[in-house]
Amino acid sequence: PGDYLLLQNEIEGAGKIIVAAKKKGLKVVLNPSPINEELKACPLELVDCFILNEIEGGELTGESEPNAVLHTLHQR
């Protein structure tokens, strides 16, 4: 508990890994690149920290303005 798990969306089974990590009390850091359909099925609400750029933020939220991206991610 309290350790960090750093993931990038290039690995298979990211959603299952996120769930397992949270059950063990880990903090999850995710780089959502590359954005794909599998990512949309991941439990992103369990992610503690995202490492992303403006394009990825826009893909995840539908927003283009950085503050709107942050607000939308925070709300989710």
Helices and strands as residue ranges (DSSP letters): E 4-8, H 14-23, E 27-31, H 37-40, G 44-46, E 49-50, H 54-61, H 66-75
